[in-house]
């Protein structure tokens, strides 16, 4: 009998007691408030000279001299190349001699007309003689004009033998060396001179990005500066920030069908020639804003099977809320739908709660 009561006592002591109700979880919340936030648009850009000029020879001849240091800065009017001038100097002398000969013929024709005019008036010369003399005078005048034009032409060619820079800028290497026969249209390009200050940076905006931006602008979710006057900041390949800010100078009205992008050009000061044509940079266009944007800290947003969600505090309990996120802003997600002004989203303690869990809000924070 004693053993029976002992076993019964042991059985009662082993009986599982009902679990106590879960404790309330202490959490920190974030108050949802619409804000106007700045938007930085990020692109990859390529630097380009704002005024590149190909230097071509206009005349055929042997390259006689290269008069500049390749890769150096030259001023407008500086002598770059010389084509052997001998053939052009000879042509000038020949044209000058022909012109002088025709000038003599013109003088003789003029004297003949001057002599026949009074004789014709005295009826000592026929009308035909005078007409022939005047026709000869007109022909000589035309011939003189022709030879004068030829002289001007060979003078031009002689001048073209000295090739000068039409602008001030940085030079590239010479494509040919002294002694090369230069022929315009075949191997006539000798070098390039490029203006590097100011310098352009070309940006390409994808078709999808452009269409998304247009929809957001139409919906009032995105505003851009008037006349596209963005402040453009460049990040160089080594991570340093380019010291001069730029402005948008040109936006193409057409999409490039070969790349599906919209071309945008920004202009920058480049006094030290730090930027070089062909250099890749990261461009940040500053000046756009998102009015009435709803944002929440990134750590408040969770990823589930059906997309992203947050926990909203409702009557002391956690309520799961699916949200549609946009881009990032600092340490926040931009929420496109799913939250309303004044709601409180769980930030700290989100990993300890589940739908319907009792929560105690110990602290609320707002956007910094």
C-alpha positions as CSV (number, residue, x, y, z in Angstrom):
1,X,0.0,0.0,0.0
2,X,2.8,2.4,0.8
3,X,4.4,1.6,-2.6
4,X,1.1,2.4,-4.4
5,X,0.9,5.9,-2.9
6,X,4.6,6.5,-3.6
7,X,4.1,5.6,-7.3
8,X,1.0,7.7,-7.5
9,X,2.9,10.7,-6.1
10,X,5.7,10.2,-8.6
11,X,3.2,10.1,-11.5
12,X,1.6,13.4,-10.4
13,X,5.0,15.0,-10.1
14,X,5.8,13.9,-13.7
15,X,2.6,15.4,-15.2
16,X,3.5,18.2,-17.6
17,X,2.1,21.6,-16.6
18,X,0.5,23.8,-19.3
19,X,3.0,26.3,-20.9
20,X,2.8,29.8,-19.6
21,X,1.7,32.4,-22.1
22,X,4.6,33.9,-24.2
23,X,6.2,37.0,-22.8
24,X,5.7,40.4,-24.5
25,X,8.7,41.3,-26.7
26,X,10.2,44.7,-26.3
27,X,10.9,46.5,-29.6
28,X,12.0,49.8,-31.1
29,X,9.7,51.3,-33.7
30,X,10.1,53.7,-36.6
31,X,7.3,56.3,-37.2
32,X,6.3,56.4,-40.9
33,X,6.3,60.0,-42.1
34,X,6.5,61.3,-45.7
35,X,9.6,63.3,-46.6
36,X,11.1,65.0,-49.6
37,X,14.4,63.3,-50.1
38,X,17.2,64.0,-52.6
39,X,17.8,61.6,-55.4
40,X,21.3,60.9,-56.8
41,X,21.3,59.4,-60.3
42,X,24.3,57.2,-61.0
43,X,25.8,56.6,-64.5
44,X,29.0,55.5,-66.1
45,X,30.5,58.2,-68.3
46,X,33.3,58.5,-70.8
47,X,35.4,61.7,-71.1
48,X,35.7,63.4,-74.6
49,X,37.4,66.5,-75.9
50,X,35.0,69.4,-76.2
51,X,36.6,70.4,-79.4
52,X,38.7,67.8,-81.2
53,X,40.2,68.8,-84.6
54,X,41.8,66.4,-87.1
55,X,44.8,68.0,-88.7
56,X,45.0,67.2,-92.4
57,X,47.3,68.2,-95.2
58,X,45.6,70.0,-98.1
59,X,48.4,69.5,-100.5
60,X,50.5,66.5,-101.8
61,X,54.2,66.4,-101.0
62,X,56.9,64.9,-98.9
63,X,56.7,65.6,-95.1
64,X,59.7,67.8,-94.5
65,X,59.5,68.7,-90.8
66,X,57.5,68.0,-87.6
67,X,57.7,71.2,-85.6
68,X,55.9,70.3,-82.3
69,X,56.5,68.0,-79.4
70,X,54.0,65.2,-79.6
71,X,51.6,65.2,-76.7
72,X,52.3,68.8,-75.8
73,X,50.1,71.8,-75.6
74,X,50.1,74.1,-78.7
75,X,48.5,77.5,-79.3
76,X,46.3,78.6,-82.2
77,X,48.6,79.4,-85.1
78,X,51.6,77.3,-84.0
79,X,53.5,75.6,-86.8
80,X,53.0,71.8,-86.6
81,X,54.2,70.4,-89.9
82,X,56.0,71.5,-93.1
83,X,55.5,69.9,-96.5
84,X,58.5,70.3,-98.8
85,X,57.8,73.7,-100.4
86,X,60.1,73.6,-103.4
87,X,57.5,72.5,-105.9
88,X,55.0,75.1,-104.7
89,X,57.6,77.9,-104.9
90,X,58.4,76.9,-108.4
91,X,54.7,77.0,-109.2
92,X,54.4,80.5,-107.8
93,X,57.3,81.7,-109.9
94,X,55.8,80.2,-113.0
95,X,52.4,81.6,-112.4
96,X,53.9,85.0,-111.7
97,X,55.8,85.0,-115.0
98,X,52.6,84.0,-116.9
99,X,50.7,86.7,-115.3
100,X,53.3,89.3,-116.1
101,X,53.3,88.1,-119.7
102,X,49.6,88.4,-120.0
103,X,49.7,91.8,-118.3
104,X,52.0,92.9,-121.1
105,X,49.6,91.6,-123.7
106,X,46.8,93.4,-121.9
107,X,48.7,96.7,-122.1
108,X,49.3,96.2,-125.8
109,X,45.7,95.5,-126.4
110,X,44.7,98.6,-124.4
111,X,47.1,100.8,-126.5
112,X,45.6,99.4,-129.7
113,X,42.1,100.4,-128.6
114,X,43.3,103.8,-127.5
115,X,45.0,104.3,-130.9
116,X,42.0,103.2,-133.0
117,X,39.3,105.2,-131.2
118,X,40.4,108.6,-132.5
119,X,41.1,107.2,-135.9
120,X,37.6,105.7,-136.1
121,X,36.1,109.0,-135.0
122,X,38.0,110.7,-137.9
123,X,36.8,107.9,-140.2
124,X,40.4,106.9,-140.7
125,X,39.8,103.4,-139.3
126,X,36.9,101.0,-139.8
127,X,34.3,99.9,-137.2
128,X,35.6,96.3,-137.7
129,X,39.1,97.3,-136.8
130,X,37.9,99.0,-133.6
131,X,35.6,96.1,-132.7
132,X,38.4,93.6,-133.2
133,X,40.7,95.6,-131.0
134,X,38.1,95.9,-128.3
135,X,37.4,92.2,-128.4
136,X,41.1,91.5,-128.1
137,X,41.2,93.8,-125.1
138,X,38.4,91.9,-123.4
139,X,40.1,88.6,-124.1
140,X,43.3,89.8,-122.6
141,X,41.5,91.1,-119.5
142,X,39.9,87.7,-119.1
143,X,43.3,85.9,-119.5
144,X,44.9,88.2,-116.9
145,X,42.1,87.4,-114.5
146,X,42.6,83.7,-115.1
147,X,46.3,83.9,-114.5
148,X,45.8,86.0,-111.4
149,X,43.5,83.3,-110.1
150,X,46.2,80.7,-110.9
151,X,48.8,82.8,-109.0
152,X,46.4,83.0,-106.0
153,X,45.9,79.3,-106.1
154,X,49.6,78.4,-106.1
155,X,50.2,81.0,-103.3
156,X,47.5,79.1,-101.3
157,X,49.2,75.8,-101.9
158,X,52.5,77.3,-100.8
159,X,50.8,78.5,-97.7
160,X,49.2,75.0,-97.1
161,X,52.7,73.5,-97.1
162,X,53.0,75.1,-93.7
163,X,50.4,73.4,-91.5
164,X,49.4,75.3,-88.4
165,X,47.1,74.5,-85.5
166,X,43.7,76.1,-85.9
167,X,43.0,75.9,-82.1
168,X,44.8,75.8,-78.8
169,X,44.9,72.4,-77.3
170,X,46.7,69.1,-76.6
171,X,48.3,67.3,-79.5
172,X,48.4,63.6,-80.2
173,X,51.3,61.7,-81.8
174,X,52.2,62.4,-85.4
175,X,50.9,59.6,-87.7
176,X,53.8,59.9,-90.1
177,X,57.5,60.7,-90.0
178,X,59.7,63.0,-92.1
179,X,60.2,61.8,-95.6
180,X,56.7,60.3,-96.0
181,X,54.8,61.2,-99.2
182,X,51.6,62.8,-97.9
183,X,48.5,62.6,-100.2
184,X,45.3,64.3,-99.1
185,X,42.4,61.8,-98.9
186,X,44.8,58.8,-98.7
187,X,47.2,59.5,-95.8
188,X,46.5,63.1,-95.3
189,X,45.6,63.1,-91.6
190,X,48.7,64.0,-89.7
191,X,47.6,64.4,-86.1
192,X,44.8,65.6,-83.8
193,X,44.6,68.7,-81.6
194,X,42.0,68.5,-78.8
195,X,40.6,71.1,-76.4
196,X,40.7,69.6,-72.9
197,X,39.5,72.6,-70.9
198,X,36.5,72.5,-70.8
199,X,36.0,68.7,-71.3
200,X,32.9,66.7,-72.0
201,X,31.7,63.6,-70.2
202,X,29.2,61.5,-72.2
203,X,26.6,59.6,-70.3
204,X,24.2,56.9,-71.6
205,X,20.8,56.4,-70.0
206,X,19.1,53.0,-70.7
207,X,15.7,52.9,-72.4
208,X,14.2,51.1,-69.3
209,X,15.7,53.6,-66.9
210,X,14.4,56.5,-69.0
211,X,10.9,55.1,-69.2
212,X,10.8,54.4,-65.5
213,X,11.9,58.0,-64.7
214,X,9.3,59.4,-67.1
215,X,6.5,57.4,-65.3
216,X,7.7,58.6,-61.9
217,X,7.8,62.2,-63.1
218,X,4.3,62.0,-64.5
219,X,3.0,60.4,-61.3
220,X,4.7,63.2,-59.2
221,X,7.0,60.7,-57.5
222,X,10.1,62.3,-59.0
223,X,11.0,65.9,-59.7
224,X,14.1,67.0,-61.7
225,X,15.8,70.4,-61.9
226,X,14.5,73.0,-64.4
227,X,16.2,72.6,-67.8
228,X,18.0,69.5,-66.5
229,X,20.5,71.7,-64.6
230,X,21.9,68.8,-62.5
231,X,25.0,69.2,-60.5
232,X,27.3,66.4,-61.7
233,X,30.0,64.9,-59.5
234,X,32.6,62.5,-60.9
235,X,34.3,59.6,-59.2
236,X,37.6,58.5,-60.8
237,X,38.9,55.0,-61.3
238,X,41.0,55.2,-58.1
239,X,37.9,56.2,-56.0
240,X,38.9,59.8,-55.7
241,X,36.4,62.6,-56.3
242,X,37.1,64.9,-59.3
243,X,37.6,68.4,-57.8
244,X,35.3,70.2,-60.3
245,X,31.6,69.8,-60.6
246,X,29.9,69.8,-64.0
247,X,26.5,70.7,-65.5
248,X,24.4,68.9,-68.0
249,X,24.8,70.7,-71.3
250,X,22.9,68.5,-73.8
251,X,20.2,65.8,-73.7
252,X,19.6,64.0,-76.9
253,X,15.9,64.1,-78.0
254,X,16.3,60.7,-79.6
255,X,17.2,57.2,-78.4
256,X,20.2,55.5,-80.1
257,X,18.6,52.4,-81.7
258,X,21.9,50.6,-81.8
259,X,22.4,50.8,-78.0
260,X,18.9,51.5,-76.7
261,X,20.2,54.4,-74.8
262,X,19.7,58.2,-74.5
263,X,22.8,60.3,-74.8
264,X,23.5,63.0,-72.2
265,X,26.5,65.3,-72.1
266,X,28.0,67.1,-69.1
267,X,30.7,69.8,-69.3
268,X,33.5,70.2,-66.7
269,X,36.4,72.6,-66.1
270,X,39.7,70.7,-66.6
271,X,42.5,73.3,-66.0
272,X,45.1,70.7,-65.0
273,X,44.1,68.2,-67.8
274,X,43.4,65.6,-65.1
275,X,40.6,64.1,-67.3
276,X,41.7,62.6,-70.6
277,X,39.6,61.7,-73.6
278,X,38.5,58.1,-73.4
279,X,38.7,58.0,-69.6
280,X,35.9,56.1,-67.8
281,X,34.3,57.7,-64.7
282,X,31.3,57.3,-62.5
283,X,29.0,60.2,-62.7
284,X,26.5,61.2,-59.9
285,X,23.8,63.6,-61.1
286,X,22.5,65.6,-58.1
287,X,19.4,67.8,-58.0
288,X,16.4,65.5,-58.4
289,X,14.0,64.9,-55.4
290,X,11.3,62.5,-54.4
291,X,8.5,64.4,-52.8
292,X,6.3,62.8,-50.1
293,X,8.5,59.7,-50.1
294,X,8.0,57.0,-47.4
295,X,11.1,55.4,-46.1
296,X,12.0,52.8,-43.4
297,X,15.3,51.6,-42.1
298,X,16.7,48.8,-44.2
299,X,17.0,46.4,-41.2
300,X,13.2,46.7,-40.7
301,X,12.5,45.1,-44.1
302,X,12.5,41.3,-44.3
303,X,12.5,39.0,-47.3
304,X,9.8,36.3,-47.4
305,X,8.5,33.8,-49.9
306,X,6.0,36.3,-51.3
307,X,8.4,39.3,-51.3
308,X,9.5,41.9,-48.8
309,X,7.5,42.6,-45.7
310,X,7.7,44.6,-42.4
311,X,6.0,44.3,-39.0
312,X,3.6,47.1,-38.1
313,X,2.5,47.5,-34.5
314,X,-1.3,47.3,-34.2
315,X,-3.0,47.4,-30.8
316,X,0.1,46.1,-29.1
317,X,0.6,43.2,-31.5
318,X,2.9,42.6,-34.5
319,X,1.1,42.6,-37.8
320,X,3.0,41.4,-40.9
321,X,2.6,43.8,-43.8
322,X,3.8,43.2,-47.4
323,X,5.5,46.2,-49.0
324,X,6.7,47.2,-52.4
325,X,10.2,48.7,-52.2
326,X,11.9,51.0,-54.5
327,X,15.6,52.1,-54.4
328,X,17.8,52.9,-51.4
329,X,18.3,56.2,-49.7
330,X,21.2,56.1,-47.3
331,X,20.3,53.4,-44.8
332,X,16.7,53.3,-45.8
333,X,14.4,51.5,-48.2
334,X,12.0,53.7,-50.2
335,X,8.6,52.1,-49.8
336,X,6.4,52.5,-52.9
337,X,3.3,50.9,-51.4
338,X,2.1,49.1,-48.2
339,X,2.6,51.7,-45.5
340,X,0.7,54.9,-44.5
341,X,1.6,58.0,-42.6
342,X,1.7,57.6,-38.8
343,X,2.1,53.8,-38.7
344,X,4.9,52.4,-36.5
345,X,7.2,49.8,-38.1
346,X,9.3,47.4,-35.9
347,X,13.0,48.0,-36.3
348,X,14.9,46.5,-33.4
349,X,13.6,43.1,-32.2
350,X,12.1,42.1,-35.5
351,X,13.9,38.8,-35.4
352,X,12.1,37.9,-32.1
353,X,8.5,38.4,-33.2
354,X,6.0,36.7,-35.5
355,X,2.5,37.7,-36.6
356,X,0.2,38.3,-33.7
357,X,3.0,38.4,-31.1
358,X,2.5,40.9,-28.3
359,X,5.1,43.7,-28.4
360,X,6.0,46.6,-26.1
361,X,7.2,49.7,-27.8
362,X,10.0,51.0,-25.7
363,X,11.4,53.6,-28.1
364,X,10.3,55.3,-31.3
365,X,12.7,56.9,-33.8
366,X,12.2,59.2,-36.8
367,X,14.3,59.8,-39.9
368,X,17.6,61.5,-39.2
